[in-house]
Amino acid sequence: MKKLLLVVAAMFLSLSILTGCSSEASKKDSGPIVMVWYPNESGEDLKSARDEYSRIIEEATGRKVEHRLTTDYVIAIETIANGNAHIAYMGAQGYIEANKKNNKVLPLFVNSGSSGTLDDAVYYSWLAVKKGNEDQYRNGSAFSIDNIEGKRFSFVSNNSTSGFRVPSAGIVNHFSQKDKWKNLQAEDLLEGGRNKLLSEVLYGGSHQGTTVNLLTDKADIASFCDTCVANYIEHASGTPNRPGAVYRIRQDADAPFTNLKGEEFVLISVTPVLNPPFVTNTDVLDEETQKALIAAFTSDEVKNNERIFVPKDSSFKGLFQKSSGNERFLDVKDEWFNPVRELSN
């Protein structure tokens, strides 16, 4: 009888444990989805854009969304890597760093190019100087980065793809051809000073911040990307996204550009960069929810959503602009980011 009672008790205990696990799993899979954002997308001016992503996620999964806004790239990377967020929107370099910390962090989808494919799914890393100073960076009729030597330079963050990793690789590739700098490494650009290529190195913390460093004369040259400042600038002259192009801060620009309206800068170098992904930590977001999100965001409904892919003449401030009408989100795999990963090796 004792043995029978022990068996029955064990069965009830097992059932209780299973039920408890089931409850915890249910709670985990039905609780809020936490989405972390870089500083570039954490501003109040993009709140309506973030809310639209919430709406799509909630409709696709039946779960509420909580936004984690940040003031530092490292915080966003750590938050997704350690499982304190389910989803993040981050540059390729940030994704690679998060994946290195936790290989359960994987891409969900990425915005296409104007062709609607991954073939031209790029944005642009700019090296810019304040209008009026551009002739210092000419070699004949063309622009050259030879004269950035000894200058004050503002990067975004050493975890930024277009604001550090890509431009630093370009600078190293250029100057290592010269005997004086033949041993130059990207790490040598992290700070300036005596016997350094750059006299001073600043970090804006965001693409907007590093643009402000340039326009307020804290830096002579700055590296930032086209898409992250698109809501604040207008094309003034020259061929867009080509050296020599001039851009101007718009009259309706929000913070941090409210006191810089009308200020202009000139591109002296332009490099294409792989589009930034939306990623997930697969340790904390179940496969069924991942599939639901990919299906929702790669749908024609989202492709035609003008709060996601914003028409040029719209006053809505979103993350992506519509040019051809073919722009959409596409499922993407880890290996697509290998060209950026190789820059870190």
C-alpha positions in Angstrom: 0.0 0.0 0.0 2.9 2.3 0.9 4.5 1.6 -2.5 1.2 2.4 -4.2 0.8 5.6 -2.4 4.4 6.6 -3.2 3.8 5.9 -6.9 0.6 7.9 -6.9 2.3 10.8 -5.0 5.1 10.7 -7.6 2.6 10.8 -10.4 0.9 13.9 -8.9 4.3 15.5 -8.2 5.3 14.9 -11.9 2.0 16.3 -13.1 2.4 19.4 -10.8 5.9 19.9 -12.2 4.8 19.6 -15.8 1.8 21.9 -15.2 4.1 24.4 -13.5 6.5 24.2 -16.5 3.6 24.5 -18.9 2.4 27.6 -17.0 5.8 29.2 -17.1 6.2 28.5 -20.8 2.7 29.8 -21.5 3.5 32.9 -19.5 6.8 33.3 -21.3 5.2 32.9 -24.7 2.2 35.2 -24.0 4.0 38.0 -22.2 5.0 41.3 -23.8 7.5 41.2 -26.6 10.4 43.5 -25.7 11.9 45.5 -28.6 15.2 47.3 -28.1 16.3 50.3 -30.3 19.6 52.0 -31.0 20.0 55.6 -30.0 19.4 56.7 -33.6 15.8 55.4 -33.5 15.1 56.1 -29.8 14.1 59.8 -30.3 10.7 61.2 -29.6 10.4 62.2 -33.3 10.2 58.5 -34.2 7.6 57.4 -31.6 4.9 57.1 -34.2 7.1 54.9 -36.3 7.9 52.7 -33.4 4.2 52.5 -32.5 3.5 51.2 -36.0 5.9 48.4 -35.5 4.2 47.6 -32.3 0.8 47.4 -34.0 2.1 45.0 -36.6 3.8 42.8 -34.1 0.7 42.7 -31.8 -1.6 41.8 -34.7 0.8 39.0 -35.8 1.4 37.5 -32.4 -1.4 38.5 -30.1 1.2 39.9 -27.7 1.8 43.4 -26.5 5.1 45.2 -27.2 7.3 47.0 -24.8 10.0 49.4 -26.3 13.4 49.7 -24.7 15.0 53.0 -25.8 18.7 53.4 -25.4 21.4 56.1 -25.4 24.3 53.8 -26.2 24.9 51.1 -28.8 26.5 48.8 -26.3 23.4 48.8 -24.1 21.2 47.7 -27.1 23.7 45.0 -28.1 23.9 43.6 -24.6 20.1 43.7 -24.1 19.4 41.5 -27.1 22.4 39.2 -26.4 21.6 38.5 -22.8 17.9 37.8 -23.5 16.4 40.9 -21.9 14.8 41.8 -25.3 13.2 39.6 -27.9 13.8 41.8 -30.9 16.2 44.5 -31.9 16.8 46.7 -34.9 20.5 47.2 -35.3 23.3 47.7 -37.8 25.1 44.7 -39.3 28.1 45.3 -37.0 25.9 45.4 -33.9 24.2 42.2 -35.0 27.6 40.5 -35.5 28.7 41.6 -32.1 25.5 40.4 -30.5 25.8 37.1 -32.4 29.3 36.7 -31.2 28.2 37.1 -27.6 25.3 34.7 -28.1 24.9 32.6 -31.2 21.2 32.4 -30.5 20.8 35.9 -31.8 19.9 35.6 -35.4 18.4 37.9 -38.1 14.7 37.9 -38.9 14.3 40.2 -41.9 15.9 43.1 -43.6 14.6 45.9 -45.9 15.3 45.4 -49.6 16.8 47.8 -52.0 14.7 49.7 -54.5 14.6 46.6 -56.7 12.7 44.7 -54.1 15.6 42.2 -53.7 18.7 41.8 -51.6 20.9 42.7 -54.6 20.8 46.4 -53.8 19.9 46.2 -50.1 22.4 48.8 -49.1 22.6 52.3 -47.5 25.6 54.6 -47.5 28.3 55.5 -45.1 29.4 59.1 -45.5 32.5 61.0 -44.7 31.4 64.6 -44.5 32.9 68.0 -43.9 31.3 71.3 -43.2 30.3 73.4 -46.2 33.2 75.8 -47.0 35.9 73.4 -46.0 35.5 70.8 -48.8 38.4 72.2 -50.9 40.9 71.0 -48.3 40.0 67.5 -49.3 40.4 67.7 -53.0 43.1 66.1 -55.2 42.7 67.9 -58.4 39.0 67.8 -59.4 38.3 64.7 -57.3 37.9 64.3 -53.6 40.5 62.5 -51.5 40.8 61.5 -47.9 44.6 62.2 -47.9 44.1 65.4 -45.9 42.1 63.9 -43.0 45.5 63.2 -41.4 46.0 65.3 -38.3 42.3 66.4 -38.3 39.6 66.0 -35.6 37.3 63.2 -36.5 33.9 62.2 -35.2 32.7 58.6 -35.4 29.3 57.4 -34.1 30.3 54.4 -31.9 32.9 51.7 -32.3 30.0 49.3 -32.6 28.5 51.2 -35.5 28.7 49.6 -39.0 28.5 52.8 -41.1 29.6 55.1 -38.3 32.9 53.2 -37.5 33.5 49.7 -38.9 33.1 50.5 -42.6 34.8 54.0 -42.6 37.7 52.8 -40.4 38.3 49.9 -42.8 38.4 52.4 -45.7 40.7 54.7 -43.9 43.1 51.9 -43.0 43.0 50.5 -46.6 43.9 54.0 -47.9 46.6 55.0 -45.5 48.3 51.6 -45.1 49.6 52.1 -48.7 51.8 54.9 -47.4 55.1 54.0 -45.7 54.4 56.2 -42.7 51.1 54.4 -41.9 51.9 50.9 -43.4 51.1 49.2 -40.0 47.9 51.2 -39.4 45.0 49.2 -37.9 41.4 50.1 -37.2 42.1 50.0 -33.5 44.6 52.9 -34.0 41.6 55.1 -35.0 39.8 54.6 -31.7 41.5 57.6 -30.3 43.6 60.5 -31.6 46.7 62.3 -30.3 50.4 62.6 -30.9 51.8 60.1 -33.4 48.2 59.1 -34.3 46.6 59.5 -37.8 43.9 61.7 -36.3 44.6 64.5 -33.8 41.4 63.9 -31.9 38.6 61.3 -32.1 35.1 62.0 -30.9 32.0 59.8 -30.7 28.6 61.2 -31.3 26.7 58.3 -29.7 24.3 58.3 -32.6 24.4 59.4 -36.3 22.5 62.5 -35.4 25.0 63.2 -32.6 28.1 62.9 -34.8 26.5 65.1 -37.4 26.0 67.8 -34.7 29.7 67.4 -33.8 30.6 68.3 -37.4 28.2 71.2 -37.7 29.1 72.8 -34.4 32.8 72.7 -35.3 33.8 70.1 -32.7 35.1 67.9 -35.5 36.6 68.6 -39.0 35.3 65.3 -40.5 32.4 63.1 -39.4 31.2 59.6 -40.4 27.5 58.9 -40.4 24.9 57.3 -42.7 22.3 58.6 -45.1 19.3 56.8 -43.7 19.8 57.7 -40.0 19.7 61.5 -40.8 17.3 61.4 -43.7 14.5 62.9 -41.6 16.5 66.0 -40.8 18.2 66.9 -44.1 17.5 67.8 -47.7 19.6 67.4 -50.8 21.0 70.8 -51.8 23.2 70.1 -54.8 25.4 67.6 -56.6 24.6 63.9 -57.2 23.0 62.3 -54.2 25.2 59.8 -52.3 28.3 60.7 -54.3 31.3 62.7 -53.3 30.6 66.4 -53.7 27.0 66.2 -52.9 25.8 69.0 -50.6 23.1 68.4 -47.9 21.3 71.0 -45.7 19.5 70.7 -42.4 15.8 71.2 -43.0 13.9 74.1 -41.6 11.5 71.7 -39.8 14.2 69.5 -38.3 13.6 68.3 -34.8 16.2 68.0 -32.0 19.1 67.8 -32.0 19.1 70.0 -35.1 16.7 72.7 -34.0 19.5 75.3 -33.7 21.3 74.1 -36.9 18.6 74.7 -39.5 20.1 75.7 -42.8 23.6 74.5 -42.0 25.2 72.5 -44.8 27.8 69.7 -45.2 29.6 68.2 -48.2 30.3 64.5 -48.8 34.0 63.7 -49.5 33.7 59.9 -49.4 30.7 57.5 -49.8 30.7 53.7 -49.2 27.7 51.3 -49.6 26.9 49.2 -46.5 24.6 46.2 -46.1 21.2 47.1 -44.8 20.6 46.7 -41.0 18.5 43.7 -39.9 15.7 43.2 -37.4 17.1 40.4 -35.2 15.8 38.1 -32.5 17.2 36.2 -29.6 15.9 32.7 -30.3 16.5 31.7 -26.7 13.6 33.9 -25.6 11.4 34.1 -28.7 9.8 30.8 -29.8 10.0 29.5 -33.3 6.2 29.9 -34.0 6.4 33.6 -33.1 9.5 34.1 -35.2 7.7 32.6 -38.2 4.6 34.8 -37.5 6.7 37.9 -37.5 8.6 37.0 -40.7 5.3 36.3 -42.4 3.8 39.5 -41.3 6.7 41.8 -42.1 7.5 40.3 -45.5 3.8 40.5 -46.6 2.5 42.8 -49.3 0.4 44.5 -46.6 3.5 45.8 -44.9 5.2 46.5 -48.3 2.3 48.9 -49.0 2.2 50.4 -45.5 3.2 54.1 -45.9 4.1 54.3 -42.2 6.8 51.6 -42.8 7.9 52.5 -46.3 7.3 56.2 -46.3 6.6 58.1 -49.6 9.0 61.0 -50.3 6.3 63.6 -50.1 4.9 62.4 -46.8 5.3 64.3 -43.6 5.4 61.1 -41.6 8.8 60.3 -40.0 9.6 56.7 -40.4 12.7 54.5 -40.8 12.5 53.7 -44.5 11.7 55.8 -47.5 9.9 54.6 -50.6 11.5 55.4 -53.9 10.5 52.8 -56.5 7.6 51.3 -54.7 9.3 47.9 -54.7 10.8 48.2 -51.3 9.8 45.5 -48.8 11.2 43.3 -46.0 12.9 40.1 -46.9 13.8 37.0 -44.9 17.6 37.0 -44.5 20.1 34.5 -43.1 23.2 35.0 -41.0 25.7 34.4 -43.8 24.4 37.4 -45.8 26.3 39.6 -43.3 29.7 37.8 -43.8 31.1 40.7 -45.8 30.8 43.0 -42.8 31.9 40.2 -40.4 35.1 39.9 -42.5 35.9 43.6 -41.8 36.2 42.6 -38.1 38.7 39.8 -38.7 
